[in-house]
Amino acid sequence: MNKVSYYLVVVVGVLTLLQFIPHAFVGFPAVLEHIQKGEINGSATQSMQMIWLYSSIMMLLSGIWMFFLAKPVLEGKHVARIQVLYLSIGLIAFGLGCSYIVQDVFNQMFFFTAEGILLLLAVTVFYKKEQS
């Protein structure tokens, strides 16, 4: 059994779900405010709204999907391990990409890097293959 891996996946799933709430319900109105002030204008206005909506929905779905993957990870299922690995790589790449863009490692998106590292640990260091 992969209890540590299971708990890491669940914790990151919970955190991702919790992040969805301010992202969608605080962040989106902030985007609309920037558009209203003219700080975002032209064709970028619709694009920014669509990007924000998409990222909010994907954050919610990613958190939910981690709950679906947690039990198979606990049981040592390879297919779940690979999916969590892909999620971890995506989160790490996003977080590091944001760090590169803003030229600061500990920026507001660093938390995604930390989540990705936790998931990576869940499917590498703390992971044991299923018992046959």
C-alpha positions as CSV (number, residue, x, y, z in Angstrom):
1,M,0.0,0.0,0.0
2,N,1.1,3.5,-0.8
3,K,-0.4,5.4,2.1
4,V,2.1,8.4,1.9
5,S,1.6,8.6,-1.9
6,Y,-2.2,8.5,-1.4
7,Y,-2.2,11.3,1.2
8,L,0.1,13.4,-1.0
9,V,-2.3,13.1,-4.0
10,V,-5.3,13.8,-1.8
11,V,-3.7,16.9,-0.2
12,V,-2.7,18.3,-3.5
13,G,-6.2,17.6,-4.8
14,V,-7.7,19.5,-1.9
15,L,-5.3,22.4,-2.3
16,T,-6.1,22.6,-6.0
17,L,-9.8,22.6,-5.3
18,L,-9.4,25.3,-2.7
19,Q,-7.3,27.4,-5.2
20,F,-10.1,27.2,-7.7
21,I,-12.4,29.2,-5.4
22,P,-10.4,32.5,-5.2
23,H,-9.2,32.0,-8.8
24,A,-12.7,31.8,-10.2
25,F,-14.6,34.1,-7.8
26,V,-12.0,36.7,-6.9
27,G,-9.6,36.5,-9.9
28,F,-12.2,36.7,-12.7
29,P,-13.8,39.9,-11.3
30,A,-10.3,41.4,-11.0
31,V,-9.7,40.6,-14.7
32,L,-13.0,42.3,-15.5
33,E,-12.0,45.3,-13.5
34,H,-8.7,45.6,-15.4
35,I,-10.6,45.4,-18.6
36,Q,-13.0,48.1,-17.5
37,K,-10.1,50.3,-16.5
38,G,-8.6,49.9,-20.0
39,E,-5.5,48.1,-18.7
40,I,-6.4,45.1,-20.9
41,N,-7.9,46.2,-24.2
42,G,-8.5,45.2,-27.8
43,S,-8.6,41.6,-28.8
44,A,-6.9,40.7,-25.5
45,T,-10.1,41.5,-23.6
46,Q,-12.0,38.4,-24.8
47,S,-8.9,36.3,-24.9
48,M,-8.1,37.1,-21.2
49,Q,-11.7,36.3,-20.2
50,M,-11.6,33.0,-22.0
51,I,-8.1,32.1,-20.6
52,W,-9.2,32.9,-17.1
53,L,-12.4,30.8,-17.5
54,Y,-10.6,27.9,-18.9
55,S,-7.9,27.9,-16.3
56,S,-10.5,28.1,-13.5
57,I,-12.4,25.1,-14.9
58,M,-9.2,23.1,-15.5
59,M,-8.0,23.9,-11.9
60,L,-11.3,22.5,-10.6
61,L,-11.2,19.4,-12.9
62,S,-7.6,18.7,-12.0
63,G,-8.4,18.8,-8.3
64,I,-11.3,16.4,-8.8
65,W,-9.3,14.1,-11.0
66,M,-6.6,13.8,-8.3
67,F,-9.4,12.3,-6.1
68,F,-10.2,9.7,-8.7
69,L,-6.4,8.9,-9.0
70,A,-5.7,8.7,-5.2
71,K,-7.2,5.3,-4.6
72,P,-5.5,3.6,-7.5
73,V,-2.2,5.2,-6.5
74,L,-2.8,3.7,-3.0
75,E,-3.3,0.3,-4.6
76,G,-0.1,0.7,-6.7
77,K,-1.8,0.9,-10.1
78,H,0.6,1.9,-12.9
79,V,-1.9,3.8,-15.0
80,A,-2.8,6.1,-12.1
81,R,0.9,6.6,-11.3
82,I,1.6,7.7,-14.9
83,Q,-1.4,10.2,-14.8
84,V,-0.2,11.7,-11.5
85,L,3.3,11.9,-13.0
86,Y,2.0,13.9,-16.0
87,L,0.1,16.2,-13.6
88,S,3.2,16.7,-11.6
89,I,5.3,17.5,-14.7
90,G,2.7,19.9,-15.9
91,L,2.5,21.7,-12.5
92,I,6.3,21.9,-12.2
93,A,6.7,23.1,-15.8
94,F,4.0,25.8,-15.3
95,G,5.5,27.0,-12.0
96,L,9.1,27.1,-13.3
97,G,7.9,28.8,-16.5
98,C,6.2,31.5,-14.4
99,S,9.4,31.9,-12.4
100,Y,11.3,32.4,-15.6
101,I,8.9,34.9,-16.9
102,V,8.9,37.1,-13.8
103,Q,12.6,36.4,-13.1
104,D,11.8,35.5,-9.5
105,V,11.6,31.9,-8.2
106,F,9.3,32.7,-5.3
107,N,6.5,34.4,-7.2
108,Q,2.7,34.0,-6.8
109,M,2.8,30.9,-9.0
110,F,5.6,29.1,-7.0
111,F,2.9,27.2,-5.1
112,F,2.1,25.2,-8.3
113,T,5.8,24.2,-8.5
114,A,5.5,23.0,-4.9
115,E,2.4,21.0,-5.6
116,G,4.1,19.4,-8.6
117,I,7.0,18.4,-6.5
118,L,4.7,16.8,-3.9
119,L,3.0,14.8,-6.7
120,L,6.4,13.8,-8.1
121,L,7.5,12.6,-4.7
122,A,4.2,10.6,-4.5
123,V,4.9,8.7,-7.6
124,T,8.6,8.2,-7.2
125,V,10.2,8.3,-3.8
126,F,7.1,7.1,-1.8
127,Y,5.6,4.8,-4.5
128,K,5.6,1.0,-4.3
129,K,4.4,-1.1,-7.3
130,E,1.2,-3.1,-6.9
131,Q,1.4,-6.5,-5.3
132,S,0.6,-9.3,-7.7
